[in-house]
Amino acid sequence: MEHQRVIRKHNSDYLRSGPASYASAHRRWGFTSSLTGLDIEPSEAKPRIIAGQRTNTNVASDADFQNDTHYTCPVILGTPAQLLHLDFDVIRSDSQVITATSSGEGSPIPSPVDLAAFVPSNSTTFAPGISGSRDPLHGADLLQINGVTLSNFGFKLIPPNDRESQYHGMGYLGLAPRSPVASKAGVFTAKFGNWRVPNDPEQKVSFFTFGFIHTPTLASAETPIRYAPLCGDRWMFPSTTALINDTQLERPPENAAIVDTVGPLALVDDQLLRALYNSIPGSYYDSEARGYLFPADIPTSNLPVVRLGVGCHHIAVHKHALGFCNHRSKPGYLYGGFQSRGDLEFDILGDTFLQGLYAVFDSTNQQFGAAELLDRTLA
């Protein structure tokens, strides 16, 4: 069978917001902020609402969270086959999909997004004793992704009005090292496209592969794949040093980093943050923005070279990714792609980091690999 990529589709409703994305990272990881400006206020989720007016700017309500998924990928679920677009999440081991519930007339309630929700069929089996409780309904059915087929794939079914459904669109596919899909594929890879490159559509393409390494991408990489052993049962690896320009920073010997394909930011310790932003003229920490900002008029070529430790290797972060987005409340400033991990004891490396590499998730050998890609915004 011909190897095919699974293309990540950009969500046209997604709006970049630094404060909202950082607040969502708080909610996702449950850390306590080490800098001023943010406390979490739990309440009901509201999709696609970001950074509204608040009477207390230190408290984040649901209006301040980035509740939209940025990218989704197509999968086939069920018999007959149903096309779903899911968030591919390397942090999660489980998977969930939004199901079309029925009204009294028996007609499906529309999904919260434009795509049809999953409709359980005669081929779908259910775990006993779950229905009717407050727990999600658990089902199993045929799953097909390019390169992987699982005949009895287990997943949670979430109604469209459930709070979780408003964070993940149609749902998510768990790709942690010991998840069913990662185990079956043996190896899967990811390339996150650079949307800033003009006149080069291929450079903007984001994709996953399952069961094979995409040879053309690897051939165009700046380096071969460099591997690091995993720390435990997550896509986590040792990261004990970092480089900012020519200055090496020694980090705690037990420091580690975990890759996150859902989160857009890179979250690191405050010592590394200070060293990074001290090297960018005009940057500062803004408590109302809940993050570091720097002037948008600094030429990309003048930004520092940042390299993060991946095992015994260093992988460069693309300079353009150091600025996540324009900060709407502070015209002329960018919200930094690197922010504080708070009291977490490990780094979280999201899209800011992943844009600069071709990532290899090797479940068979329990290792994470990275090949550096050319930053074509500087070419």
N, C-alpha and C positions, 0 to 999 in steps of 0.2 A: 504494500500500500504506500502511496506517495506521502511523504512527510509534509504536513501543512501547518502553518502557524495559526494560532488562535488570536485574532486581532482584538485589541482592546478598543472599545468604542467610547469616545468622549461624550459625556453627558452635557448637552447644550444648555441645560438649565443650571449647571454648576457655576457659581460665582465665587471667585477667589476672595477670601477675606482672611487676613492673618490672625486677628483676634479670635474670630469664630473657629478657625482651624485649630488654634492653640487650646481654646476651651474644649473642643471636641477631643483633643488628645488627653486633657485632664480626665474627661469622662471615660474615655476608652481604657486608660491605664490606671486611673485612681491614685495618682500621686499628689503630694502636697507641694504647693509652690514654695520655692525658696526665695522668691523675689516678690515685691509688693505688686498688688494690682488685681488679684483674682481669687475669689472663693467660689465654690460651686453651690448653686441653689437647685436642688432636684425638683422637677415638676414634669408636666406632660410635654412631650416633644412637639415641635411645630416645624414641618418641613420647609426648607429653602428660605428660612428667615435668619438674617444675620445682622449682628451689631446694631441693634435698635437703641432708642433712647432709654436711659435707666435713671431712676432716682438715686440709686447707690451704684457708682461705677466700679466698686470693688466686688460686687456680687454678680455672677454670671447666671442669668436665667436661660430658659430654653430658647429665647429669642436671640441669644448670643452664640449658639452652636451652629457649626456647619453640618447640617443634617442630610445634605445631598451626597450621594456617592459621586466621585469624580469620573471614574471609568467603570465600564462593565464589559463582560466577555460572554459570547454565546455558548450555550450548552444545550444538549438535547436530553430531555428527561421524559420517561414514561413510554407506554405502548398503548395507543399509537404515539408517535414522537411529538413532543411539544417543545418549541423553541423558547428558551428563557435566557435572559441576560443578567448574569450574576457578578457580584464583586468577588474577585479572586483574592482571598485573604490568607496569607501565609502564617498568620498568628493563630488562627483557629484550627482545631481538629475536626469539629463538627461542621455541618452544613445546614442551611435553612432556605426555604423558598416561601414566597407569598402565595397562598392558595386563594382561589376564587370561592368565597362562601356563597351560600344561596339565600335568597329572600323567600318569603312565604309562597311566592309564585313559582319558585324553582329556578329563576333566572339568576345568573351570576352577578355579583356586585362588582363593578369595574375596579380594576387595579389602580393604585395611586399613581402609576406611571402609564405611559402610552402602550406598553406591551401587555399582552394577555397574561394573566396569572395562571399558575399551574392548576389544572383541573384533575383531581384524582380519578383514575379510571379503574376498570376491573382488574388491571394488572398490578395496581398499587396495594401492597399489604400494609397493615397497621399494627403497631405494638399494642397488646391488650392492656386494658386498664388505664389508658391515658386519656381517651376521649371523655369529655365532661368534667375533667379536673382543670385546675388552673395551669397545669403544665401544657406545653405545646403538644400537638398531635404529632406522633412519630410515624413516618411512612418509609417504605422501601420500594424501589422501582429501578428500571434500566436507565443508566446514565451513560451518555456518549459525549466525549470530547475528542477532538482530533488527536489520535494516538492512544486513547484510553477508553475502554468499555468496561463497565462494572454492572453485572446483571442483578445484583441485589443491594443497590446503593442506598444507605440509610440517610434520612434527612428529617428535619423538623418542618412542619407545615404551620405557617403563621398567618392569621387572618389579616386582611388589608388594613384594618383599623388598629392593629396592635402597635404598641410603641416602637418595637424593634423594626417593624416594616418601614418606619419613617426614617430610619438611619441607613438602610441598605437598599432602597429601591425594590428590586425584585427578590433580593436575598443575597446570600453569599455562599461561596464554595470554599470550604476549609482546606488549606494546603500545608498544614504543619507537617514536620518530618514523618510522623507516624500516622498521618491521616490516610484514609483508603486510597485517594487519588494519587498522593505522593508515593505511597508504597507500591501501587500498581505500576506507575510510570517508571519508577526507579530513579529517573532524573528528569527534572523539568527546568526550563530556563525562562528568563524574562528580559526584555529590552523595553525601556520606557523612553518614548520618543521625545525629541527636543522640538517643541512647538515654536521656538523662537527662530529657527533656521529658515531664512527666506528661500523661495524657489527651489526647494529640495524636498518633495513630498515624502520620499523614502525615509529621510531623517526624522520626520514627524511621526512615523508609524510606531505604535506601541504594540507589543505582542507577547504571548507566552508560547512555548513549545512543550510538548509532553512526550517523553521517551527518546528524544534526540536533541542534539545541539545544532543550532542553525549555522551551517558552515559559512555562508556569505557574511553574516554579521561578525563571526569570529575572525574571518580573513581580513576584515576591514578594521579590526581593533588595533589599538596602539600596543597592547601587550598580550602575551598568552594568558590563559586562565590561571590564576593564582588561587590556591585552595587554602582554607583554614578549617581545622577540625571543629565540630560542633561542641558546644557546652550543653550537655543534657539533651532533652528531647524537643528543643526549639531551634529555629534558624538563628542561633546565637553563637558568637565566636569571640575569642580573646581580642581585645583592642587596648593595648597598654601604652601606646605612644601615638602622637599626632605631630604633624609638621605644619607650621604656618610660615610660608615662604621658606627660609633656610633655617628656621629655629625649631628644634625638636622639643616637644613638651613630653615630659615623663608623666604618665598617669598611674594611678594605683595598680599594683601588679595583678590584682584580681579583676580589674575593669574589663567589662565585656560589652558587646553591642549586639542588638537584635534587629533584623531586617523587617520592615513593615511595608507591604505593598498597598495598604489602604491609606495610611497617613501621609500627608504631603510634606511635613517638616522633618528636620533632623533635630533631635533633642539630646543635648549633651550636658556635661557638668558645667557649673558656673565658672570654674577656673579656665577651662578651654574657651568658653564663651567670651570672657573678658579679654583673653589674649587675641581672639579672632577680631572682635570689634574694636579693640585698641589699634589694630592695624588698618582700620578703615577710617579715614578722616571724616569728622562730622557725625559719626555714629553715636548713639546714646540709647539708654534704656528708658522707655516711656511707660510709666505705670498704668496710664489710662489705656494705652494700646496693648498692655500686657506683654510687651516684648521689645526686642532691640530693633531700632530703625537706623537707616543710613541714607544719605542723600542720593537721589535717583540720578543726578547728573554726573556721577563719577563714571568715567569710561570703564566698561567691563574689563578691558585689558589692564587697568590700574588696580583692580581688586586683588586681594592676596591669593596665593596658591595654598589651598588647604588640602592636606592629605591625612586620611584617617587610617589607623592600623586595622588590618584584616589579618589576624594571625601574625605571622612574622613579616608581612608585606604592608606596603602603604598604597592606598588607592586614592587618586585625585578626585576632588569634587569639582564639577564644572563651574566655572566662575559665574556664569549667568544664573545658576541655581542659588547663589548666595542671596539674591533678592527674590523673595517669594512672590510679592505682588505690590502694587501701589497701595499706600495706606490712605484711605479716603479721607480720614479725619485730619491728616497732616499732608497737604499737597506738597509735592516735591520730595517726598520720602518713600522709601521702600521698606516693607516689613521683611525682616531678615528670614532667610530659610533655615537658619540655625537658631534655636531657642532653648530655654532651660528645661532640663529633665526633672527639676525639683529634687525631691528626696529619693528618687529612684536610684538604684545602685548600678544601672546599666544604661547605655545609650539606646535610643530608638532611631533607626535610620530609615526614613521614608523616602519620598520622591526626590527630595533635595539631593540625597546621596545617590539614589538609584539611576538618575538621569545620566550619570557619568560612566556607567559601566554596563556590560553584558553579564547578567547574574545567572549563576548555575546553582541550582538546588539539587544536591546529590543525596537522595535519601538512602540509596544502597550503601554508599560508603560513609554516610553521616558526616558530610562536609559541605561547606559553602564555598563557591568559587566566583571570582570576579575578573573580568578582562576589561581594562580601561578602554573607553571609546574616545575618539578625537572630538574635542570641543569645537564644533564647526562654527559657532558664533564668533570664534577668534580667528578662523581660517581666512 
